[in-house]
Amino acid sequence: MLLSCAMSIDGYIHDGTGTRLLLSNDADFDRVDRVRAGCDAILVGAGTIRQDNPRLLVRSAVGRAGRVARGQPPSPTKVTLTGQGDLDPTAAFFTTGDVDKIVYCATPVLAKVRDRLDRVAVVVDAGDPVDLTLVLADLAGRGVGRLMVEGGTGVHTGFLTAGLADELHLVVAPFFVGDARAPRFVGDGGYPWRPDHRATLAEVQRIGDVALLRYALSDRFDAG
């Protein structure tokens, strides 16, 4: 499972305003699209859906055709997590793409989420609070072998804290945000690594004006 994130030089993924902060460039968006095309599912948190209204589809015709040739749908399964159930069924996550959409929700809001989203997604009880290990096990049972996690802060922090991520694609944009109120790539939350337990830097790549850092986070990392 890989985490994918773009951030400013000082580690922020938004600038604290209500508009989306573009942290990457067209060439890197194409790279992300190629990575998406090679995954079985893409996961974002409910906050990302509310903030950015992402479609989470493979954009390139070549990528879609390659997936169809392999017997897959044109884009990966879309997955989200919610503890509160505050998701809009008209969001692009649910209304775009002829692919499966899965919502893992906390037990106390299960009835609420099913009432709101049952017609547009599969709704799964994921425990209280949402248990990421249970989520991954359920996805594996649905045939998801490679999962791409695209944020936001709480989701990335959760997977890192639980030690569940194998790989990190971190893109660094060439500017600072400089606002402590803005969300960062990783938030507070018991991150388990010590200074002597370092991620392995597997690749550094310049993509126009951004830098891609690719890290191995576990012994399950696939260098290919």
C-alpha positions in Angstrom: 0.0 0.0 0.0 1.4 3.4 -0.9 0.8 6.9 0.4 0.8 9.7 -2.1 1.1 13.4 -1.1 2.2 16.8 -2.4 3.3 19.4 0.1 5.0 22.8 0.4 8.6 23.0 1.4 7.5 23.6 5.0 5.2 20.5 5.0 1.7 21.9 4.3 -0.9 20.4 2.0 -3.4 23.3 2.0 -3.0 27.0 2.8 -5.9 27.2 5.2 -8.3 28.8 2.7 -11.4 27.3 1.2 -9.8 26.9 -2.2 -7.6 24.1 -3.4 -3.9 24.8 -3.2 -2.1 23.5 -6.4 1.1 22.0 -5.1 2.2 20.1 -8.3 2.4 20.6 -12.0 1.1 19.0 -15.2 3.9 16.6 -15.6 3.5 15.3 -12.0 -0.3 15.1 -12.4 0.5 12.8 -15.4 2.8 10.7 -13.2 0.1 10.4 -10.5 -2.3 9.3 -13.2 0.0 6.5 -14.3 0.4 5.4 -10.7 -3.4 5.4 -10.3 -3.8 3.3 -13.4 -1.6 0.6 -11.8 -3.6 0.4 -8.6 -6.7 -1.5 -7.6 -8.2 1.2 -5.4 -7.7 4.8 -4.4 -8.6 5.9 -0.9 -9.2 9.4 0.5 -10.7 10.7 3.7 -14.1 12.3 3.9 -12.5 15.6 4.6 -10.7 15.5 1.3 -14.0 14.8 -0.5 -15.6 17.8 1.2 -12.5 20.1 0.6 -11.4 19.2 -2.9 -14.4 17.3 -4.4 -12.0 14.9 -6.3 -13.2 12.6 -9.1 -10.3 10.1 -8.5 -10.4 8.7 -12.0 -7.7 7.7 -14.5 -7.6 10.6 -16.9 -5.4 9.3 -19.8 -7.0 7.2 -22.5 -3.9 5.0 -22.6 -4.2 4.3 -18.9 -7.9 3.5 -19.1 -7.3 1.3 -22.2 -4.5 -0.6 -20.4 -6.7 -1.3 -17.5 -9.6 -2.6 -19.7 -7.2 -4.8 -21.6 -6.2 -6.4 -18.2 -9.9 -7.1 -17.5 -10.2 -4.2 -15.0 -12.6 -1.2 -15.0 -11.3 2.0 -16.6 -10.4 3.4 -13.1 -9.7 1.9 -9.7 -12.3 1.4 -7.0 -12.9 4.5 -5.0 -12.7 4.2 -1.2 -13.3 6.7 1.6 -13.4 6.7 5.4 -15.8 8.6 7.7 -16.2 8.9 11.4 -19.1 11.3 11.3 -20.9 10.3 8.1 -21.0 13.8 6.7 -20.7 13.0 3.0 -22.8 14.4 0.1 -24.1 11.8 -2.3 -23.9 14.3 -5.1 -20.1 14.7 -4.6 -17.9 13.9 -7.7 -16.5 10.9 -5.7 -19.9 9.2 -6.0 -21.3 10.6 -9.3 -18.3 10.1 -11.6 -16.9 6.9 -13.0 -18.4 3.5 -13.7 -16.4 2.0 -10.8 -17.2 0.6 -7.4 -17.4 3.1 -4.5 -16.9 1.9 -0.9 -17.5 3.9 2.3 -16.0 2.6 5.5 -17.8 4.3 8.4 -17.7 4.2 12.2 -20.3 2.0 13.8 -22.4 4.7 15.5 -23.1 6.4 12.1 -23.7 3.3 10.1 -27.5 3.7 9.8 -27.1 7.4 8.9 -24.5 6.7 6.2 -26.5 3.8 4.7 -29.6 5.9 4.6 -27.7 8.7 2.8 -25.3 6.7 0.5 -26.8 3.2 0.0 -27.8 4.1 -3.5 -24.4 5.4 -4.6 -21.9 3.3 -2.7 -21.3 0.1 -0.7 -21.3 1.1 3.0 -19.3 -1.0 5.4 -19.2 -1.0 9.2 -15.5 -0.4 10.1 -15.7 -0.3 13.9 -15.6 2.4 16.4 -13.4 4.2 15.7 -12.7 3.2 12.2 -10.2 0.4 12.2 -7.7 0.7 9.4 -6.5 -2.9 9.7 -10.1 -4.0 9.3 -10.4 -1.7 6.2 -7.4 -3.2 4.6 -8.5 -6.8 5.3 -11.9 -6.1 3.8 -10.4 -4.5 0.7 -8.1 -7.5 0.3 -11.2 -9.7 0.4 -12.6 -7.7 -2.4 -9.6 -8.3 -4.6 -7.7 -5.1 -3.8 -4.0 -5.9 -4.0 -2.5 -2.4 -4.5 -4.1 0.5 -2.6 -3.1 4.1 -3.2 -3.9 6.5 -0.3 -4.2 10.2 -1.4 -4.9 11.9 1.9 -5.7 14.0 3.8 -3.7 14.6 7.0 -5.8 12.4 9.3 -5.8 9.5 6.9 -2.0 9.7 6.2 -1.3 10.0 9.9 -3.5 7.1 10.7 -1.8 4.7 8.3 1.7 5.8 9.3 0.9 5.6 13.0 -0.4 2.0 12.5 2.6 1.0 10.5 0.5 -0.1 7.6 2.1 1.8 4.7 4.7 0.2 2.5 5.7 3.1 0.3 5.5 6.9 0.2 5.5 9.1 -2.9 6.1 12.6 -1.5 6.2 15.6 -3.9 7.7 18.8 -2.6 6.5 22.1 -4.2 8.8 25.1 -4.5 7.2 27.4 -2.1 6.3 27.9 1.6 2.9 28.3 3.2 4.0 29.6 6.5 0.7 29.3 8.3 0.5 27.1 11.4 -3.3 27.0 11.0 -3.1 25.2 7.7 -3.1 21.3 7.5 0.2 19.5 7.2 1.1 16.2 5.5 1.2 14.4 8.9 -0.5 15.6 12.0 0.0 14.9 15.7 -0.7 11.4 16.7 1.7 9.0 18.2 3.8 8.4 15.1 5.7 5.3 16.1 9.1 5.7 14.4 12.2 6.6 16.3 15.2 8.6 15.0 17.1 5.3 14.5 14.2 3.8 12.5 14.6 5.7 9.3 12.6 5.4 6.0 14.7 4.2 3.1 15.0 6.8 0.3 14.5 4.7 -2.9 14.3 7.4 -5.5 14.7 11.2 -6.0 13.3 12.6 -9.2 13.1 16.2 -10.5 9.7 16.8 -12.3 9.8 20.3 -13.6 9.7 22.6 -10.6 8.8 19.9 -8.0 10.8 17.1 -6.5 9.5 13.5 -6.1 10.9 11.6 -3.1 10.1 7.9 -3.1 10.5 6.2 0.3 10.3 2.5 1.3 8.4 2.3 4.6 8.4 -1.5 5.2 10.0 -4.7 4.0 6.9 -5.1 1.7 8.2 -2.3 -0.5 8.3 -3.2 -4.2 11.2 -1.4 -5.8 9.7 -2.0 -9.2 
